[in-house]
Amino acid sequence: MLHAILLTMVPEEDAEDLLQEVAVAALRSLGTLKKVDRFPAWLCAIARNAGRNALQDRRQRRSVPLAEADSVAAPPDGNPMAADEVLEQIRELPECYREPLILRLMLQMSGQEIAHHTGLTEGSVRVNLCRGMKMLRQRLQHWEPEL
């Protein structure tokens, strides 16, 4: 789940490194966790913060190319779309839609599971998934392959 959250912000190779940073940060600040039942949401918050920091650093260094990936989706015209291109389209969405979409599409989590793990309400998750999917469909519909 943390990997999926990080993928909404950074390329896969960066996400792998950030997972280790998240684990270290969580271990160091475990004493600050007040409610044990909030552990999943707490971990997600640490991952989000690490991803945002990495994204900020990456912007300052002027973007790193995405990793090559196999085709995973096809827009309406039937041309295959590479996974990195789909992820890039998701990364272009507003932040509130990116994470629930990745958790739903990649990890096949239910709305209730996403709410539990992210600390959002189930209603917010439903709205964010609905709006995010609508925006993603529009982006994919207008996608043109790079030649």
N, C-alpha and C positions, 0 to 999 in steps of 0.2 A: 504494500500500500504506500509506503514512504517513497519507494522508487517511482511509483506512478505519479505521486504528487510532484516529485522533483522533475520528472519528464515534462510536466506542463510548463516548466520554466527554462530548462537547460537541455542540451544534447545528451544522449545516452552515456557517452564516456564521462561527461562531467557529473551526471547523476550518480554513477557508480562511486566516484570519489566522494561526493557529498554524503552518500549514505554512511560512510565511515565517520565523517565529521559529525553527522547527526547523532550517531551512536555514542561518540565520545562526549558531545555536548549534553546528551540526555543522561549519561552516566554521571557526569560532573554535577549536574543540577538536579539529580533525583531527589535530594533532600528538600527541594522547594515545592515538590508535588504535594498538595494538601489533601486532595481527594483521590484515592486509588482508582475509583470507578471512572475518573476522567483521564486515566493514563493514555488511552488511544488518541484522544483529542489533543492532549498535551504533547505527545510525540509528533502528531501532525503539525502542530504549531511550530515546533522546533524545525521540522523539515521545511515548512513554508518560509520561515525566516532565513534558513540556510540557502534556500533556492533564490529568494529575493536578493540576498547579499551577493550570491554568485552572479545573478543576472545583472546586478548593478556593476560589478567588477568587469563582467564581460562587455557591457556597453561601453565602459571606459576604455577597454582595450580594442574595441571595434570588432565585434562578432567573429565567432569561430564557426567554420562550416559544419553543417549537420552531418552525422554519420550516414553512410549509405545503408539502405534497408531494402528488404524484399517488398514486392507489391502487396498491398493489403486491402486496397479499396479501389473501386472504379466509379468515377463520376458518371452522370447520366449519359454522356456520349460514348461510354464503353472503354475509353482509354484507361489503362491501369495507372494508379497513383501510388507512388512509393510511400512507405510508412513515414519516412522523415518529412514528406510533403504534407501528409495528413496531420502529423504532430505540429508542423509549422502553422498550419491553418488553425489548429486548436490554440496554439500559443498566441495567436493574433486576437483571440476572443478576450473580452473583459475577464479579469481575474476570477470573479465570482462564478463564472461558468466553466473555466478550465478544469479545476480540480474535480468537481462532481462528474464531469463528462469523462475524464480519464479513468476515474475509479469505476464508473459504470461500464465504459467500453472495454477497458483493458482487463480489469479485475472482475467484471460482471457482478459487482456488488449491487445489492438492492438499495432502494432509497433509504430504508430503515438502517441498513448497515452503514451507508455513507454518512447519515446523520449521526449515528453513534460514534463513528471514528473521527469525524471532523468537528463535532461539537455544534453543528448547524441543526436547526429544527427540521423535522421531516417535511413540513410545508415549504420551507426555504429550499430544501434539496429538490423537491418536485418542481418548483417554479424554475430554479436554476437549470435543471436538466432539460425541461421543456424549452425554455428560451435559448439555452446553449445549443441544443440540437437543431433548433430552427435556424439559428445563426450559422451553424456549421454546414447544414444542408445548403444554405444560400451561398456560402463561400465555395463549397465543392461544386456546386452547379456552375459557377462562373470561373472555375479553375481551368487554366490553359497549360498544357504540359510545356516544360522548357525543353527546347531542342538543342 
